[in-house]
Amino acid sequence: MFNSTHLPAYKAAFYANDPQTGYYTKTEQQPEKTPVMRLPYQLKVEPTILHQIKCNALQIIRGKETFKKSGGFKFFTGLQDAKYFQWFTGNDYEKLKGEKILSLCLFNFSVDNSRLTVFYFGRFYIDNPEARERFVNDVIPVLKERYPL
């Protein structure tokens, strides 16, 4: 089990579901528009279309913004079930000096899906799936204690 002194650096972003648009929108719970520039102002959960994602996730979460050239979403990841109810894992991909960099994302939805908290571990990712799952299962109780929904 991880304790708070051993957690990698992360940021939490808070969203509220807007049933009219179907998007989770950044809340005013924190002063800045988003604490992580890589996380968009709005996120939407959708069913996975087979060609979109390789990880066999049943759902994806994405932002609104797209790249001008490719038309692909700037933020897009599959939602992989975690061991804990309403918790999911994903990742964020960026290129830095020509190198692919992944960041671990943990998504916690409220029981009624009205709220979403995203925990963004910038430039921290564990490639080994079993080790990543162990990390996620150890860190979620710490985050649940710090950020009760």
Phi, psi and omega in degrees: 000135177278147169248173189298338181278347182252004180286138171295160179299138178209164174233149176250134176238139187246133183230153174237141181284132174252101185298336180290324182259339184083004180257148166274128184245139178309133180269172177269017181296336176233153189292323183276160182302316173206138182284349180232115183299337180284339179271130181285166179291328179230144179229147179227136176263132181218158174296150179283137170259131191315317184284350184286327191212147186264347192267010178064026175287141178282336180226155173240162171231136186214160172269180178275325188291140179236159174284138183297316184288308187271335184080358178287156180288140179291327174235125186199126176205154173282148176261108179264131179301136170260173182294339185260142181303131177069018176245138182220155176245158175197189177213163176241138184247134173216158175254130179229115182053041178079001182253138178284124180240131177251147174234135179284137176235135172244134183242127178238114178264142174293162184303321180269007180061021179277340181227153179220133171244129178249127176255117187249114178262088186301123178057026174241123179205143178250113184294320182291118184301320181291317179293322178296317179297318177299315179300311182301314181293335176277325186275332182302314178302324178294315180292322178299323180289321182285326187229070180292135178272000000 
